[in-house]
Amino acid sequence: MATVVGLTALATAALVLVARGIWGLRRLALISSWPVVHGTVVAPALEEFPPSEGGPTHRPKLTYSYVLNGRTYRSSRLGITSSAFDFFSPESARAFLARFPSGSRVDISVSPDDPSFSVIAEGASPRTRNHFVTLVVSGGILACCIVAVAFVA
């Protein structure tokens, strides 16, 4: 009985890992098909968090505006999640922001369903993209282990 409960808990964890990873990867694929418009950086900034359990502590903030169909929009959304461009080091975060000085042009991917929903063209940092892949792979490995244990037991 304990083995069934344990395997069920592990199977649930595997499912959650795979689902979250697939969600992120699908969202990034969807964003890559959105129309890209040119925007203007209004205000770059850097938010810093206290260190916690080895997580990222620097989050770039970037307010930008763009015009679509004669209407001006303003946003500060960078990626598919609020943490999509978080960095571990202040140098990396500053290097990222250096690409977007105030008044510069930035490519913005705009949702065709809601033109007020936009992200900078990449949608996520390479680290975040790799995180989604790692979730899928980890969940898949866990699922394989569960199947192996179930056949042995």
Contacts in CASP RR format, 6 or more apart in sequence:
PFRMAT RR
TARGET T0000
AUTHOR 0000-0000-0000
METHOD contacts of the structure
MODEL  1
MATVVGLTALATAALVLVARGIWGLRRLALISSWPVVHGTVVAPALEEFP
PSEGGPTHRPKLTYSYVLNGRTYRSSRLGITSSAFDFFSPESARAFLARF
PSGSRVDISVSPDDPSFSVIAEGASPRTRNHFVTLVVSGGILACCIVAVA
FVA
3 149 0 8 1.000
3 153 0 8 1.000
7 146 0 8 1.000
7 149 0 8 1.000
7 150 0 8 1.000
10 142 0 8 1.000
10 145 0 8 1.000
10 146 0 8 1.000
11 143 0 8 1.000
11 146 0 8 1.000
13 139 0 8 1.000
13 142 0 8 1.000
14 139 0 8 1.000
14 140 0 8 1.000
14 142 0 8 1.000
14 143 0 8 1.000
14 146 0 8 1.000
15 139 0 8 1.000
17 135 0 8 1.000
17 136 0 8 1.000
17 138 0 8 1.000
17 139 0 8 1.000
17 140 0 8 1.000
17 142 0 8 1.000
18 135 0 8 1.000
18 136 0 8 1.000
18 139 0 8 1.000
18 140 0 8 1.000
18 143 0 8 1.000
20 132 0 8 1.000
20 135 0 8 1.000
21 132 0 8 1.000
21 133 0 8 1.000
21 135 0 8 1.000
21 136 0 8 1.000
22 132 0 8 1.000
22 136 0 8 1.000
23 132 0 8 1.000
24 80 0 8 1.000
24 132 0 8 1.000
25 129 0 8 1.000
25 132 0 8 1.000
25 133 0 8 1.000
25 136 0 8 1.000
27 80 0 8 1.000
28 80 0 8 1.000
28 123 0 8 1.000
28 124 0 8 1.000
28 129 0 8 1.000
28 132 0 8 1.000
31 80 0 8 1.000
31 109 0 8 1.000
31 119 0 8 1.000
31 123 0 8 1.000
32 109 0 8 1.000
34 109 0 8 1.000
34 110 0 8 1.000
34 111 0 8 1.000
34 112 0 8 1.000
35 109 0 8 1.000
35 110 0 8 1.000
35 112 0 8 1.000
36 107 0 8 1.000
36 108 0 8 1.000
36 109 0 8 1.000
36 110 0 8 1.000
36 121 0 8 1.000
37 66 0 8 1.000
37 67 0 8 1.000
37 68 0 8 1.000
37 107 0 8 1.000
37 108 0 8 1.000
37 110 0 8 1.000
38 66 0 8 1.000
38 105 0 8 1.000
38 106 0 8 1.000
38 107 0 8 1.000
38 108 0 8 1.000
39 64 0 8 1.000
39 65 0 8 1.000
39 66 0 8 1.000
39 67 0 8 1.000
39 105 0 8 1.000
39 106 0 8 1.000
39 107 0 8 1.000
39 108 0 8 1.000
40 64 0 8 1.000
40 65 0 8 1.000
40 66 0 8 1.000
40 103 0 8 1.000
40 104 0 8 1.000
40 105 0 8 1.000
40 106 0 8 1.000
41 62 0 8 1.000
41 63 0 8 1.000
41 64 0 8 1.000
41 100 0 8 1.000
41 101 0 8 1.000
41 102 0 8 1.000
41 103 0 8 1.000
41 104 0 8 1.000
41 105 0 8 1.000
41 106 0 8 1.000
42 63 0 8 1.000
42 64 0 8 1.000
42 65 0 8 1.000
42 74 0 8 1.000
42 102 0 8 1.000
42 103 0 8 1.000
43 61 0 8 1.000
43 62 0 8 1.000
43 63 0 8 1.000
43 102 0 8 1.000
44 60 0 8 1.000
44 61 0 8 1.000
44 62 0 8 1.000
44 63 0 8 1.000
44 97 0 8 1.000
44 100 0 8 1.000
44 101 0 8 1.000
44 102 0 8 1.000
45 60 0 8 1.000
45 61 0 8 1.000
45 62 0 8 1.000
45 63 0 8 1.000
45 97 0 8 1.000
46 58 0 8 1.000
46 59 0 8 1.000
46 60 0 8 1.000
46 61 0 8 1.000
46 90 0 8 1.000
46 93 0 8 1.000
46 94 0 8 1.000
46 97 0 8 1.000
47 58 0 8 1.000
47 59 0 8 1.000
47 60 0 8 1.000
47 61 0 8 1.000
48 57 0 8 1.000
48 58 0 8 1.000
48 59 0 8 1.000
48 90 0 8 1.000
49 56 0 8 1.000
49 57 0 8 1.000
49 58 0 8 1.000
49 59 0 8 1.000
50 57 0 8 1.000
51 57 0 8 1.000
54 88 0 8 1.000
55 86 0 8 1.000
55 88 0 8 1.000
56 83 0 8 1.000
56 86 0 8 1.000
56 87 0 8 1.000
56 88 0 8 1.000
57 86 0 8 1.000
57 87 0 8 1.000
57 88 0 8 1.000
58 86 0 8 1.000
58 87 0 8 1.000
58 88 0 8 1.000
58 89 0 8 1.000
58 90 0 8 1.000
58 92 0 8 1.000
58 93 0 8 1.000
59 82 0 8 1.000
59 83 0 8 1.000
59 85 0 8 1.000
59 86 0 8 1.000
59 87 0 8 1.000
59 93 0 8 1.000
60 78 0 8 1.000
60 85 0 8 1.000
60 87 0 8 1.000
60 93 0 8 1.000
60 96 0 8 1.000
60 97 0 8 1.000
61 76 0 8 1.000
61 78 0 8 1.000
62 76 0 8 1.000
62 78 0 8 1.000
62 97 0 8 1.000
62 100 0 8 1.000
62 106 0 8 1.000
62 120 0 8 1.000
63 74 0 8 1.000
63 75 0 8 1.000
63 76 0 8 1.000
64 74 0 8 1.000
64 75 0 8 1.000
64 76 0 8 1.000
64 100 0 8 1.000
64 106 0 8 1.000
64 108 0 8 1.000
64 120 0 8 1.000
65 72 0 8 1.000
65 73 0 8 1.000
65 74 0 8 1.000
65 75 0 8 1.000
66 72 0 8 1.000
66 73 0 8 1.000
66 75 0 8 1.000
66 108 0 8 1.000
66 110 0 8 1.000
66 118 0 8 1.000
67 73 0 8 1.000
68 110 0 8 1.000
68 115 0 8 1.000
69 115 0 8 1.000
71 115 0 8 1.000
73 115 0 8 1.000
73 116 0 8 1.000
73 118 0 8 1.000
75 108 0 8 1.000
75 116 0 8 1.000
75 117 0 8 1.000
75 118 0 8 1.000
77 117 0 8 1.000
77 118 0 8 1.000
77 119 0 8 1.000
78 84 0 8 1.000
78 85 0 8 1.000
78 119 0 8 1.000
78 120 0 8 1.000
78 123 0 8 1.000
79 85 0 8 1.000
79 119 0 8 1.000
79 120 0 8 1.000
79 122 0 8 1.000
79 123 0 8 1.000
79 124 0 8 1.000
80 119 0 8 1.000
80 123 0 8 1.000
80 124 0 8 1.000
80 128 0 8 1.000
81 124 0 8 1.000
81 128 0 8 1.000
83 128 0 8 1.000
84 119 0 8 1.000
84 123 0 8 1.000
84 124 0 8 1.000
84 125 0 8 1.000
84 128 0 8 1.000
85 96 0 8 1.000
85 124 0 8 1.000
85 125 0 8 1.000
85 128 0 8 1.000
86 125 0 8 1.000
87 93 0 8 1.000
87 96 0 8 1.000
87 125 0 8 1.000
96 125 0 8 1.000
100 106 0 8 1.000
106 120 0 8 1.000
106 121 0 8 1.000
107 120 0 8 1.000
107 121 0 8 1.000
108 118 0 8 1.000
108 119 0 8 1.000
108 120 0 8 1.000
108 121 0 8 1.000
109 118 0 8 1.000
109 119 0 8 1.000
109 120 0 8 1.000
109 121 0 8 1.000
109 123 0 8 1.000
110 117 0 8 1.000
110 118 0 8 1.000
111 117 0 8 1.000
111 118 0 8 1.000
124 132 0 8 1.000
END
